[in-house]
């Protein structure tokens, strides 16, 4: 603490408040109106707001990609091309935003967090750029463009959150908590809340909590293209609550409810095999029955409330 113009400055967690001060004529100045408006250390405020804006942009891209992941099949080629161009541009912009946030070397966790995001983004950015290149898209069929778009949605979904995460740091460290309550960060949370529930007007005087984050799905080599399983080997993302997957002449009925994935194969005779997959790496094996040889193995590669990624391999003959 220190004396400034006869007043007392009290620092709490990087936030400065002015106490009442005696003026030259002996009368007391009332600073009570100022105490409700904290003064943030400029570098703390700039860092927090830069990170909040950058993280919000990344979250918006991942949310948009997840919504579009299952819409490319059956749509005109222009839908996939437009998404590819916008996703690549958005990822480049997000990388620049994180890179522009000032490094605060005196607080190591700030640089670890920023650098972790940059590494994850730059890990996928070259591949997204290659798949989205206009020259590379020229002359491709609708199916090929759709495949590229689905691959990009997988890459975007695969961008992982750092550990420790922003939420962990803001709950465990007062410096991060203060940075997270800067006006720019509060505005970002309010905007996200308004988007998630437009029927509820936001109260500018009350900081809103961000919605519970959804862990990203692992990448799927074949995106959401369930038709890739026809040849007996695929890695696909299932986004709908129910789906039929044809593998080597055998049909698997897939149902997911957020906590597990249920896979059922019904035999022509009327019998059925049902397998529940509820954790990463869980597997189920199915056969065609009768005199047919060979099996189909389904493995749960990952799952969240929005979808699941399945790895399927078959030794069944086609047909």
Secondary structure as UniProt FT lines:
FT   STRAND          2..4
FT   TURN            5..6
FT   STRAND          7..12
FT   TURN            13..14
FT   STRAND          15..18
FT   STRAND          21..22
FT   TURN            24..25
FT   STRAND          28..29
FT   HELIX           32..35
FT   STRAND          39..40
FT   HELIX           42..68
FT   TURN            69..71
FT   TURN            73..74
FT   HELIX           77..100
FT   TURN            105..106
FT   HELIX           108..132
FT   HELIX           134..137
FT   TURN            138..139
FT   HELIX           142..157
FT   HELIX           166..172
FT   HELIX           174..180
FT   HELIX           183..196
FT   TURN            197..199
FT   TURN            204..205
FT   TURN            221..224
FT   HELIX           226..231
FT   STRAND          233..238
FT   STRAND          242..247
FT   TURN            248..249
FT   STRAND          250..256
FT   STRAND          261..266
FT   TURN            268..269
FT   STRAND          272..277
FT   TURN            280..281
FT   STRAND          283..286
FT   TURN            290..291
FT   STRAND          296..304
FT   TURN            305..306
FT   STRAND          307..314
//
